[in-house]
């Protein structure tokens, strides 16, 4: 059996704004499992340097992969997306 198929999808945001994206994902892809990670410790991201944000996003992605074995990570934060992707 392909266990990766049943692995969750990770959703990262700097606070709570990504909850609306998670809600849409859950409506469209009802049979997926999700892990929502809100980085409240460092919010807001708008006043952080690109170097810091990219490092932080990599830490969060690594955490989701190693802890939850996610099959996909969605970066639901516009600031982090602009700086890091």
FIVORO-998398 format. One record per residue: residue number from 1; x, y, z of N, C-alpha, C, O in turn. Coordinates in nm, 2 decimals. Each point is the difference from the previous one (the first is absolute). Layout:
BEGIN
dotor; nu; nv; nw; cau; cav; caw; cu; cv; cw; ou; ov; ow
NUM; X; Y; Z; X; Y; Z; X; Y; Z; X; Y; Z
...
END
This chain:
BEGIN
dotor; nu; nv; nw; cau; cav; caw; cu; cv; cw; ou; ov; ow
1; 0.08; -0.12; 0.00; -0.08; 0.12; 0.00; 0.09; 0.12; 0.00; 0.10; 0.01; 0.07
2; -0.14; 0.09; -0.14; 0.07; 0.13; -0.01; -0.03; 0.09; 0.11; -0.11; 0.07; 0.00
3; 0.19; -0.07; 0.11; -0.03; 0.08; 0.12; 0.01; 0.15; -0.03; -0.07; 0.08; 0.07
4; 0.15; -0.04; -0.16; 0.02; 0.14; -0.04; -0.13; 0.06; -0.05; -0.03; 0.12; 0.03
5; -0.05; -0.20; -0.09; -0.13; 0.04; -0.05; -0.09; 0.05; 0.12; -0.08; 0.10; -0.02
6; 0.09; -0.16; 0.13; -0.08; 0.04; 0.12; 0.07; 0.10; 0.09; -0.06; 0.03; 0.11
7; 0.18; 0.01; -0.14; 0.07; 0.10; 0.08; -0.08; 0.13; 0.00; -0.06; 0.03; -0.10
8; 0.07; 0.05; 0.21; -0.07; 0.13; 0.00; 0.07; 0.10; -0.09; 0.12; -0.01; -0.04
9; -0.19; 0.12; 0.02; 0.05; 0.12; -0.07; 0.03; 0.10; 0.11; -0.09; 0.03; 0.08
10; 0.20; 0.03; -0.08; 0.04; 0.11; 0.09; -0.04; 0.13; -0.05; 0.03; 0.03; -0.12
11; -0.08; 0.06; 0.20; -0.04; 0.13; -0.03; 0.07; 0.10; 0.10; -0.02; -0.02; 0.12
12; 0.11; 0.11; -0.17; 0.07; 0.09; 0.09; -0.05; 0.14; -0.02; -0.02; 0.04; -0.11
13; 0.00; 0.03; 0.22; -0.03; 0.14; 0.00; 0.07; 0.07; 0.12; 0.04; -0.07; 0.09
14; -0.03; 0.20; -0.10; 0.06; 0.07; 0.11; -0.10; 0.03; 0.11; 0.04; 0.05; 0.11
15; -0.16; -0.07; -0.13; -0.10; 0.03; 0.10; -0.13; -0.08; -0.02; 0.00; -0.12; 0.00
16; -0.11; 0.19; -0.02; -0.13; -0.07; -0.02; -0.06; 0.03; -0.14; -0.10; -0.06; -0.03
17; 0.16; 0.14; -0.05; -0.05; 0.03; -0.13; -0.02; -0.12; -0.09; -0.09; -0.01; -0.09
18; 0.18; -0.09; 0.10; 0.00; -0.12; -0.08; -0.11; -0.09; 0.03; -0.03; -0.10; -0.08
19; -0.05; 0.12; 0.19; -0.11; -0.08; 0.03; -0.10; 0.00; -0.11; -0.07; -0.10; -0.03
20; 0.05; 0.22; -0.04; -0.10; 0.01; -0.11; 0.05; -0.09; -0.11; -0.08; -0.06; -0.07
21; 0.21; 0.05; 0.04; 0.05; -0.08; -0.10; -0.02; -0.15; 0.03; -0.04; -0.08; -0.08
22; 0.07; 0.05; 0.21; -0.03; -0.14; 0.05; -0.14; -0.04; -0.02; -0.03; -0.11; -0.04
23; -0.06; 0.20; 0.07; -0.15; -0.02; -0.01; -0.03; -0.04; -0.15; -0.08; -0.09; -0.02
24; 0.13; 0.17; -0.07; -0.02; -0.03; -0.14; 0.06; -0.13; -0.05; -0.06; -0.07; -0.07
25; 0.18; 0.04; 0.12; 0.06; -0.13; -0.03; -0.08; -0.11; 0.05; -0.02; -0.10; -0.07
26; -0.03; 0.11; 0.19; -0.08; -0.11; 0.06; -0.13; -0.02; -0.08; -0.05; -0.11; 0.00
27; -0.01; 0.22; -0.05; -0.12; -0.01; -0.08; 0.03; -0.07; -0.14; -0.08; -0.08; -0.04
28; 0.19; 0.12; -0.02; 0.03; -0.05; -0.13; 0.06; -0.14; 0.00; -0.03; -0.09; -0.08
29; 0.11; 0.06; 0.18; 0.07; -0.13; 0.01; -0.04; -0.06; 0.13; 0.08; -0.01; 0.10
30; -0.20; -0.04; -0.09; -0.07; -0.05; 0.12; 0.07; -0.12; 0.06; 0.00; -0.02; 0.13
31; 0.06; -0.06; -0.21; 0.06; -0.12; 0.05; 0.15; 0.01; 0.04; 0.06; -0.11; 0.03
32; -0.01; 0.22; -0.03; 0.14; 0.03; 0.04; 0.00; 0.03; 0.15; -0.10; 0.04; 0.06
33; 0.22; -0.07; 0.00; 0.02; 0.04; 0.14; 0.10; 0.12; 0.00; 0.08; 0.01; -0.09
34; -0.10; 0.08; 0.19; 0.08; 0.12; 0.00; 0.06; 0.02; 0.14; -0.05; -0.03; 0.10
35; 0.17; 0.09; -0.11; 0.07; 0.05; 0.12; 0.01; 0.15; -0.02; 0.07; 0.05; -0.09
36; -0.13; 0.03; 0.18; 0.01; 0.15; -0.01; 0.10; 0.05; 0.10; -0.01; -0.03; 0.12
37; 0.11; 0.10; -0.17; 0.10; 0.05; 0.09; 0.00; 0.15; 0.00; 0.04; 0.06; -0.10
38; -0.08; 0.01; 0.20; 0.00; 0.14; 0.02; 0.12; 0.04; 0.08; 0.01; -0.03; 0.11
39; 0.08; 0.11; -0.17; 0.12; 0.04; 0.06; -0.02; 0.13; 0.09; 0.05; 0.11; -0.03
40; -0.14; -0.12; 0.13; -0.03; 0.11; 0.08; 0.12; 0.06; 0.07; 0.00; 0.12; 0.04
41; 0.10; -0.20; -0.01; 0.12; 0.05; 0.07; 0.07; 0.12; -0.08; 0.05; 0.09; 0.07
42; -0.05; -0.10; -0.20; 0.07; 0.11; -0.08; -0.09; 0.09; -0.08; 0.04; 0.07; -0.08
43; -0.17; -0.08; 0.10; -0.09; 0.09; -0.07; 0.00; 0.14; 0.06; 0.02; 0.01; 0.12
44; -0.04; 0.09; -0.20; -0.02; 0.00; -0.15; 0.14; -0.02; -0.07; 0.10; 0.04; 0.05
45; -0.11; -0.10; -0.17; 0.12; -0.02; -0.08; 0.04; 0.13; -0.07; 0.12; 0.01; -0.05
46; -0.20; 0.09; 0.03; 0.02; 0.12; -0.08; 0.12; 0.08; 0.04; 0.06; 0.07; -0.08
47; -0.02; -0.08; 0.21; 0.12; 0.08; 0.04; 0.12; -0.08; 0.02; 0.10; 0.04; 0.05
48; -0.09; -0.16; -0.11; 0.11; -0.09; 0.01; 0.08; 0.00; -0.13; -0.06; 0.03; -0.11
49; 0.19; -0.05; 0.12; 0.09; 0.00; -0.12; -0.03; -0.13; -0.09; -0.05; -0.10; 0.05
50; 0.08; 0.11; -0.18; -0.02; -0.11; -0.09; 0.09; -0.12; 0.05; -0.05; -0.11; -0.01
51; 0.17; 0.14; 0.05; 0.09; -0.11; 0.05; -0.06; -0.07; 0.12; 0.00; -0.12; 0.00
52; -0.06; 0.19; 0.09; -0.06; -0.06; 0.12; -0.12; -0.08; -0.04; -0.02; -0.12; 0.04
53; -0.07; 0.18; -0.13; -0.12; -0.07; -0.04; 0.03; -0.13; -0.08; -0.06; -0.11; 0.03
54; 0.16; 0.11; -0.11; 0.03; -0.12; -0.08; 0.06; -0.11; 0.09; -0.04; -0.12; -0.01
55; 0.12; 0.16; 0.11; 0.05; -0.10; 0.10; -0.12; -0.05; 0.08; 0.00; -0.12; 0.03
56; -0.09; 0.20; 0.01; -0.11; -0.04; 0.09; -0.09; -0.09; -0.08; -0.05; -0.11; 0.05
57; 0.02; 0.14; -0.18; -0.08; -0.09; -0.08; 0.06; -0.13; -0.01; -0.07; -0.11; 0.00
58; 0.20; 0.10; -0.03; 0.07; -0.13; -0.01; -0.01; -0.08; 0.13; -0.02; -0.12; -0.01
59; 0.03; 0.19; 0.12; -0.02; -0.07; 0.13; -0.13; -0.06; 0.01; -0.02; -0.12; 0.05
60; -0.09; 0.20; -0.08; -0.13; -0.05; 0.01; -0.03; -0.11; -0.10; -0.07; -0.10; 0.04
61; 0.12; 0.11; -0.16; -0.02; -0.11; -0.10; 0.07; -0.13; 0.06; -0.06; -0.11; -0.01
62; 0.18; 0.12; 0.05; 0.07; -0.11; 0.06; -0.08; -0.06; 0.11; 0.00; -0.13; 0.01
63; -0.05; 0.21; 0.08; -0.08; -0.05; 0.11; -0.12; -0.08; -0.05; -0.03; -0.11; 0.05
64; -0.04; 0.16; -0.15; -0.12; -0.07; -0.05; 0.04; -0.13; -0.06; -0.07; -0.11; 0.01
65; 0.18; 0.11; -0.09; 0.05; -0.12; -0.07; 0.04; -0.11; 0.10; -0.03; -0.12; -0.01
66; 0.11; 0.16; 0.11; 0.06; -0.10; 0.09; -0.10; -0.04; 0.11; 0.00; -0.12; 0.04
67; -0.09; 0.20; 0.00; -0.10; -0.03; 0.11; -0.12; -0.07; -0.06; -0.05; -0.09; 0.06
68; 0.00; 0.14; -0.17; -0.13; -0.04; -0.05; 0.01; -0.07; -0.13; -0.10; -0.05; -0.05
69; 0.22; 0.04; -0.01; 0.02; -0.07; -0.13; -0.10; 0.06; -0.11; -0.06; -0.08; -0.07
70; 0.05; 0.21; 0.07; -0.10; 0.06; -0.10; 0.04; -0.03; -0.14; 0.12; -0.02; -0.03
71; -0.21; 0.01; -0.06; 0.03; -0.03; -0.14; 0.01; 0.13; -0.08; 0.05; 0.00; -0.12
72; -0.10; 0.11; 0.18; 0.00; 0.13; -0.07; -0.01; 0.11; 0.10; -0.06; -0.02; 0.11
73; 0.13; 0.13; -0.14; -0.01; 0.12; 0.09; -0.05; 0.11; -0.08; 0.05; 0.03; -0.11
74; -0.15; 0.04; 0.17; -0.06; 0.12; -0.06; 0.04; 0.12; 0.08; -0.03; 0.00; 0.12
75; 0.09; 0.09; -0.17; 0.04; 0.13; 0.07; -0.11; 0.10; -0.02; -0.02; 0.06; -0.10
76; -0.07; -0.05; 0.20; -0.12; 0.08; 0.00; 0.03; 0.14; 0.04; -0.10; 0.07; 0.03
77; 0.22; -0.02; -0.02; 0.03; 0.13; 0.04; 0.06; 0.08; -0.12; 0.10; -0.04; -0.05
78; -0.16; 0.15; 0.02; 0.04; 0.08; -0.12; 0.14; 0.05; 0.02; 0.08; 0.00; -0.09
79; -0.05; 0.06; 0.21; 0.13; 0.06; 0.03; 0.11; -0.11; -0.02; 0.10; 0.03; -0.07
80; -0.12; -0.14; 0.13; 0.10; -0.11; -0.01; 0.01; -0.05; -0.15; 0.11; -0.03; -0.04
81; -0.22; 0.02; -0.03; 0.00; -0.04; -0.14; 0.08; 0.09; -0.08; 0.09; -0.04; -0.09
82; -0.11; 0.17; 0.11; 0.08; 0.10; -0.09; 0.14; -0.01; 0.03; 0.09; 0.02; -0.09
83; -0.05; -0.03; 0.22; 0.14; 0.00; 0.04; 0.07; -0.13; -0.03; 0.12; 0.00; -0.03
84; -0.18; -0.11; 0.04; 0.06; -0.13; 0.00; -0.02; -0.09; -0.12; 0.09; -0.09; -0.03
85; -0.19; 0.11; -0.04; -0.03; -0.10; -0.11; 0.07; 0.05; -0.13; -0.01; -0.07; -0.10
END
